[in-house]
Amino acid sequence: MVRRPAPPSASPAPKAPRTTRKSATKPKSASASRSTRGSAPRVDVREWAAGIRLSAFSVIMLSLVVLGAWVLVPTLGTFIDQRQKIAALEASVQVSEDEISALIAERDRWSDPAYITTQARERLYYVKPGEVVYLIDNDLDPSALPREQAPVSDTIQEKPADWMPHLLRTLVSTGLSDTAAVAR
């Protein structure tokens, strides 16, 4: 039969302090004794481990827990892996359903005669009989294209400008330009 330690009594008897070889050979310094006074009492691990007594039932139960963990961990990993694959496939199905609904909406648009007419005019440049189509090709020099507008400043700046040379330049350029004759 295994002996178990006796439970602590209501009035514990004072124990004599144990001395180890280290403490017997070297005296403690004053700073070391001060630091141990305010902290929790130190527990000797060897003394604690010696107090643990395992019965055969405890050993069997502990080995069953270890065996169960050894069996269940790979199964749990497989379960988690399968759940991740299922979630990925469900997301893929949702994306496919969204694409299908977009294609159905596109098919429904193509069944509308007004949409077909608009697409024929824009993509294929079809016209109705009697209509005149003007295609404007953007053949301007890139330097002639308007630049993007600079950000607007919130401060007021005055630029010295004389309006008289601008007026004279405008009048001269207007008078010297070639005018097109209107065909009648």
Solvent accessible surface area in square Angstrom, and as a share of the most:
residue,aa,sasa,rsa
1,M,236,1.05
2,V,84,0.48
3,R,201,0.73
4,R,192,0.70
5,P,97,0.61
6,A,90,0.69
7,P,115,0.73
8,P,130,0.82
9,S,79,0.51
10,A,112,0.87
11,S,92,0.59
12,P,109,0.69
13,A,80,0.62
14,P,133,0.84
15,K,184,0.78
16,A,87,0.67
17,P,124,0.78
18,R,196,0.72
19,T,107,0.62
20,T,90,0.52
21,R,212,0.77
22,K,168,0.71
23,S,51,0.33
24,A,75,0.58
25,T,105,0.61
26,K,149,0.63
27,P,126,0.79
28,K,148,0.63
29,S,64,0.42
30,A,63,0.49
31,S,72,0.47
32,A,43,0.34
33,S,30,0.19
34,R,151,0.55
35,S,73,0.47
36,T,61,0.35
37,R,185,0.68
38,G,77,0.74
39,S,66,0.43
40,A,80,0.62
41,P,119,0.75
42,R,215,0.78
43,V,114,0.66
44,D,72,0.37
45,V,105,0.60
46,R,196,0.71
47,E,94,0.42
48,W,157,0.55
49,A,51,0.39
50,A,70,0.54
51,G,40,0.39
52,I,86,0.44
53,R,138,0.50
54,L,105,0.52
55,S,39,0.25
56,A,76,0.59
57,F,144,0.60
58,S,42,0.27
59,V,77,0.44
60,I,98,0.50
61,M,85,0.38
62,L,107,0.53
63,S,60,0.39
64,L,96,0.48
65,V,98,0.56
66,V,94,0.54
67,L,90,0.45
68,G,28,0.27
69,A,51,0.40
70,W,186,0.65
71,V,83,0.47
72,L,113,0.56
73,V,97,0.56
74,P,85,0.54
75,T,82,0.48
76,L,104,0.51
77,G,40,0.38
78,T,73,0.42
79,F,112,0.47
80,I,86,0.44
81,D,65,0.34
82,Q,97,0.43
83,R,128,0.47
84,Q,119,0.53
85,K,120,0.51
86,I,71,0.36
87,A,58,0.45
88,A,63,0.49
89,L,117,0.58
90,E,111,0.50
91,A,57,0.44
92,S,59,0.38
93,V,84,0.48
94,Q,96,0.43
95,V,85,0.49
96,S,49,0.32
97,E,89,0.40
98,D,77,0.40
99,E,102,0.46
100,I,97,0.49
101,S,64,0.42
102,A,61,0.47
103,L,122,0.61
104,I,78,0.40
105,A,48,0.37
106,E,53,0.24
107,R,158,0.58
108,D,80,0.41
109,R,114,0.42
110,W,90,0.31
111,S,87,0.56
112,D,66,0.34
113,P,99,0.62
114,A,67,0.52
115,Y,46,0.17
116,I,79,0.40
117,T,56,0.32
118,T,60,0.35
119,Q,24,0.10
120,A,23,0.18
121,R,87,0.32
122,E,111,0.50
123,R,150,0.55
124,L,108,0.54
125,Y,136,0.52
126,Y,133,0.51
127,V,68,0.39
128,K,110,0.47
129,P,138,0.87
130,G,82,0.79
131,E,76,0.34
132,V,112,0.64
133,V,74,0.43
134,Y,180,0.68
135,L,126,0.63
136,I,163,0.83
137,D,116,0.60
138,N,111,0.57
139,D,118,0.61
140,L,108,0.54
141,D,86,0.44
142,P,107,0.67
143,S,100,0.64
144,A,65,0.51
145,L,69,0.34
146,P,122,0.76
147,R,228,0.83
148,E,168,0.75
149,Q,154,0.68
150,A,73,0.57
151,P,128,0.80
152,V,128,0.74
153,S,67,0.43
154,D,140,0.73
155,T,88,0.51
156,I,165,0.84
157,Q,136,0.61
158,E,164,0.74
159,K,167,0.71
160,P,140,0.88
161,A,85,0.66
162,D,88,0.46
163,W,174,0.61
164,M,110,0.49
165,P,59,0.37
166,H,101,0.45
167,L,82,0.41
168,L,115,0.57
169,R,147,0.54
170,T,78,0.46
171,L,109,0.54
172,V,74,0.43
173,S,66,0.43
174,T,92,0.53
175,G,63,0.60
176,L,139,0.69
177,S,62,0.40
178,D,146,0.76
179,T,123,0.72
180,A,97,0.75
181,A,101,0.78
182,V,121,0.70
183,A,101,0.78
184,R,269,0.98
